[in-house]
């Protein structure tokens, strides 16, 4: 008798204050279950609804070994497919099925994908500050801890600058074009960022690998200017310098700078970035695994990128759950074209909720080589960390220019 899907449900928890959605696929075999990450922290309740009201009844009774067919059937079943809500719901199921497959085979998922290409995955971590001095000091501390790749972000005084404590402040008042609360001026930022990297190279030296995330907040001409201004500081990569709606501008960016280009965390559909890969307009693919639908599509994306010399740099911020990080790690170990892995540190509460969190040492993420994804969830502990109160249920407030106009993303 095949083992079948008995129940698909969601576990909502926020041990670090970030809204996580974990999908648990329970099976007809008592005690056998799989876990997947379905975290879309800005719209978590919509994902939960998609899982429990649509995927659970649609997939009830399916053979758990039919991972590819389940992915295809579930992806097509909504007719209007794709998008972050549906893809995250699908990802939770897909990752859980890979977790189940590994548990049944008594093998870690990376072995199911062909085995290790490396012993661990080098990571990059985040250094930020309200001033250039604070950011550089923070980066120095991380270097001393053994991290060789560090992303630098600095606040623009009085503005909501991405990657810093000044970003995304929740306002109690209603935001509007005539009453903006979170200001950001692209030109101010473009003038400041090169000063950050000049100081960082002077203070930290040349051995440390430095990264920077624009987070799609610049128009095309300013993006080109920033890239040229940053060239002397030898960045490991410049991330998300343009929004996905403006991918044609990457042709100009490639012509005007030799800085390695990373892109992709806002992509949902592989068709969005295939031209970038095919034309060799980027060097690192930055997709968020749950955003594209899980391990099944991500493995294929990685294989496509290998043919064009594009390396992986899977999205791994705080709104990637530890389950999602273990899925990232499975691919990191199995992909010959691995580049780097983003890491957000997991605090004590998070580690208590998720037994089996990856070990971080020597600037790398290490597998535990347990069957499946190698991670579990303590549901009693998870229940002690409900979603925090939020006026928009987790949605980001608007970021605006001084004239009140919206800034992407």
Residue pairs with C-beta under 8 A, 6 or more apart in sequence:
1 28
2 63
2 64
2 65
3 27
3 28
3 29
3 32
3 63
3 64
3 65
3 100
3 104
4 27
4 28
4 61
4 62
4 63
4 64
5 25
5 26
5 27
5 28
5 59
5 60
5 61
5 62
5 64
6 26
6 27
6 28
6 60
7 25
7 26
7 56
7 60
8 23
8 24
8 25
8 26
8 51
8 52
8 55
8 56
8 59
8 60
8 93
8 96
9 23
9 24
9 26
9 51
9 52
9 56
10 21
10 22
10 23
10 24
10 38
10 47
10 48
10 51
10 52
10 92
11 21
11 22
11 23
11 24
11 377
11 379
11 382
12 19
12 20
12 21
12 22
12 44
12 48
12 386
12 387
13 20
13 22
13 353
13 382
13 383
13 385
13 386
14 20
14 385
14 386
14 387
14 388
15 347
15 349
15 350
15 352
15 353
15 381
15 382
15 385
16 318
16 346
16 347
16 349
16 350
17 388
18 41
18 318
18 319
19 39
19 41
19 44
19 319
19 387
19 388
19 394
20 37
20 39
20 41
20 44
20 319
20 321
21 37
21 38
21 39
21 40
21 44
21 47
21 48
21 51
21 88
21 92
21 321
22 35
22 36
22 37
22 38
22 39
22 92
22 321
22 323
22 377
22 382
23 35
23 36
23 37
23 38
23 51
23 89
23 92
23 93
23 95
23 96
24 33
24 34
24 35
24 96
24 377
25 33
25 34
25 35
25 36
25 64
25 93
25 96
25 97
25 100
26 32
26 33
27 33
27 34
27 64
27 100
32 100
32 103
32 104
33 96
33 100
34 64
34 95
34 96
34 97
34 98
34 99
34 100
34 103
34 372
35 95
35 96
35 99
35 323
35 373
35 375
35 376
35 377
36 91
36 92
36 93
36 94
36 95
36 96
36 97
36 98
36 99
36 290
36 294
36 323
36 327
37 91
37 92
37 95
37 289
37 290
37 320
37 321
37 323
37 324
37 327
38 47
38 51
38 88
38 89
38 91
38 92
38 290
39 47
39 88
39 290
39 319
39 320
39 321
39 324
40 46
40 47
40 84
40 85
40 88
40 290
40 291
41 319
41 394
42 394
42 395
42 396
43 84
43 85
43 393
43 394
43 395
44 387
44 393
44 394
45 393
46 85
47 85
47 88
47 89
47 92
50 85
50 86
50 88
50 89
51 89
51 92
51 93
54 77
54 78
54 89
55 74
55 89
55 90
55 93
58 73
58 74
58 77
59 70
59 74
59 93
62 70
64 97
64 100
64 101
64 104
65 101
67 94
67 97
67 98
67 101
67 296
68 296
70 93
70 94
70 97
71 90
71 94
71 293
71 294
71 296
71 297
74 90
74 93
75 81
75 82
75 86
75 90
75 293
78 86
82 268
82 269
83 268
84 268
84 291
87 268
87 290
87 291
87 292
87 293
88 290
88 291
90 293
90 294
91 289
91 290
91 291
91 292
91 293
91 294
92 290
92 294
93 294
94 293
94 294
94 295
94 296
95 289
95 290
95 294
95 295
95 323
95 324
95 327
95 373
98 109
98 112
98 294
98 295
98 296
98 327
98 330
98 372
98 373
99 109
99 372
99 373
100 372
101 109
101 112
101 372
102 108
102 109
102 111
102 112
102 371
102 372
102 373
103 371
103 372
105 112
105 371
106 371
107 371
108 330
108 367
108 369
108 370
108 371
108 372
108 373
108 374
109 295
109 327
109 330
109 372
109 373
109 374
110 116
110 329
110 330
110 331
110 333
110 334
110 367
113 299
113 330
113 331
113 334
114 334
115 334
116 333
116 334
117 333
117 334
117 335
117 336
117 338
118 332
118 333
118 338
119 366
120 333
120 362
120 364
120 365
120 366
120 367
121 328
121 329
121 332
121 333
121 338
121 341
121 364
121 365
122 148
122 149
122 340
122 341
122 363
122 364
123 147
123 149
123 316
123 340
123 341
123 342
123 343
123 360
123 363
123 364
123 365
124 147
124 149
124 150
124 151
124 209
124 211
124 236
124 340
124 341
124 342
124 343
125 142
125 147
125 149
125 150
125 151
125 343
125 345
126 150
126 151
126 153
126 163
126 344
127 135
127 136
127 138
127 139
127 141
127 142
127 150
127 151
127 152
127 153
128 134
128 135
128 138
128 152
128 153
128 154
128 155
128 163
128 164
128 165
129 135
129 136
129 137
129 138
129 154
129 155
129 164
130 154
130 155
130 157
130 164
130 165
130 166
131 154
131 155
132 154
132 192
132 195
132 196
132 199
133 199
134 154
135 152
135 153
135 154
135 196
135 200
136 152
136 196
136 199
136 200
136 203
136 204
139 150
139 152
139 200
139 204
139 208
139 210
140 203
140 204
142 150
143 150
143 204
143 208
145 363
146 361
146 362
146 363
147 363
148 207
148 208
148 209
148 363
149 208
149 209
149 211
149 236
149 340
149 363
150 208
150 209
150 210
150 211
151 163
151 210
151 211
151 212
151 213
151 239
151 342
152 196
152 197
152 200
152 210
152 211
152 212
153 161
153 162
153 163
153 164
153 212
153 213
154 161
154 164
154 192
154 193
154 196
155 161
155 164
155 165
155 166
156 166
156 184
156 185
156 188
156 189
156 192
158 183
159 166
159 183
159 184
159 185
159 188
159 189
160 166
160 167
160 168
160 169
160 182
160 183
160 184
160 399
161 167
161 184
161 189
162 213
162 214
162 215
162 217
163 213
163 215
167 182
168 182
168 396
168 397
168 399
169 181
169 182
169 397
170 390
170 391
170 392
170 397
171 181
171 182
171 397
172 391
173 179
173 181
175 181
175 182
175 397
175 398
175 400
176 404
177 400
177 404
177 405
178 404
180 398
180 400
180 402
180 404
181 397
181 398
181 400
182 397
182 398
182 399
182 400
183 399
183 400
183 401
183 402
184 217
184 399
184 400
184 401
184 407
185 401
185 402
186 217
186 218
186 219
186 222
186 401
186 407
187 222
189 217
189 218
190 218
190 222
190 225
190 226
190 229
193 212
193 226
193 229
193 230
194 226
194 229
194 230
194 233
197 210
197 212
197 230
197 233
197 235
198 232
198 233
200 210
200 233
201 210
201 233
201 234
204 210
206 234
209 236
210 233
210 234
210 235
210 236
211 235
211 236
211 237
211 238
211 239
211 262
212 230
212 235
212 238
212 239
213 239
213 240
214 223
214 226
214 238
214 239
214 240
214 241
214 242
215 239
215 240
215 409
216 240
216 241
216 242
216 243
216 244
216 266
216 408
216 409
217 399
217 407
217 408
217 409
218 226
218 241
218 242
220 242
220 246
220 249
220 252
223 241
223 242
223 249
223 253
224 252
224 253
224 256
224 257
226 238
226 241
227 238
227 241
227 253
227 256
227 257
227 259
228 256
228 257
230 238
230 259
231 257
231 258
231 259
235 259
235 260
236 260
236 340
237 259
237 260
237 261
237 262
237 283
237 284
237 313
238 257
238 259
238 260
238 261
238 262
239 262
239 263
239 284
239 286
240 262
240 263
240 264
240 265
240 266
240 286
241 253
241 261
241 263
242 249
242 250
242 253
242 263
243 266
243 408
243 409
244 266
244 267
244 272
244 273
245 408
247 263
247 272
247 273
247 275
247 276
247 281
250 261
250 263
250 276
250 281
250 282
251 279
251 281
253 261
253 281
254 261
254 280
254 281
260 283
260 284
261 281
261 282
261 283
261 284
262 282
262 283
262 284
262 285
262 286
262 313
263 273
263 276
263 282
263 284
263 285
263 286
264 273
264 282
264 285
264 286
264 287
264 315
265 286
265 287
265 288
265 291
265 315
266 291
266 409
267 273
267 287
267 291
267 292
268 291
268 292
269 292
270 292
270 297
270 300
270 301
270 304
273 282
273 285
273 287
274 304
275 281
276 282
277 285
277 304
277 305
277 308
277 310
278 308
280 308
280 309
280 310
282 310
283 309
283 310
283 311
283 339
284 310
284 311
284 312
284 313
284 339
284 340
285 301
285 302
285 305
285 310
285 311
285 312
285 313
286 313
286 314
286 315
287 298
287 301
287 314
287 315
288 314
288 315
288 320
289 295
289 298
289 314
289 315
289 320
289 324
289 327
289 328
289 331
290 320
290 324
291 315
292 298
292 301
294 327
295 327
295 330
295 331
298 314
298 327
298 331
299 331
302 312
302 331
302 335
302 337
305 311
305 312
305 337
306 335
306 336
306 337
309 337
310 337
311 337
311 338
311 339
311 340
312 331
312 332
312 335
312 337
312 338
312 339
313 339
313 340
313 341
313 342
314 328
314 331
314 332
314 341
314 342
315 342
316 324
316 325
316 328
316 341
316 342
316 343
316 344
317 342
317 344
318 344
320 328
320 344
321 354
322 346
322 350
322 351
322 354
322 356
322 357
322 358
322 375
323 354
323 373
323 375
323 377
325 343
325 346
325 357
325 358
325 365
326 356
326 358
326 373
326 374
326 375
327 373
328 341
329 341
329 358
329 365
329 367
330 367
330 373
331 338
332 338
332 341
332 365
333 367
341 365
343 360
343 365
345 360
346 354
346 357
349 385
350 357
351 357
352 378
352 381
353 377
353 378
353 381
353 382
353 385
354 375
354 376
354 377
354 378
355 375
355 376
355 377
355 378
356 368
356 370
356 374
356 375
356 376
357 375
358 365
358 366
358 367
358 368
359 365
359 366
359 368
360 366
367 374
368 374
387 394
398 406
399 406
399 407
400 406
400 407
401 407
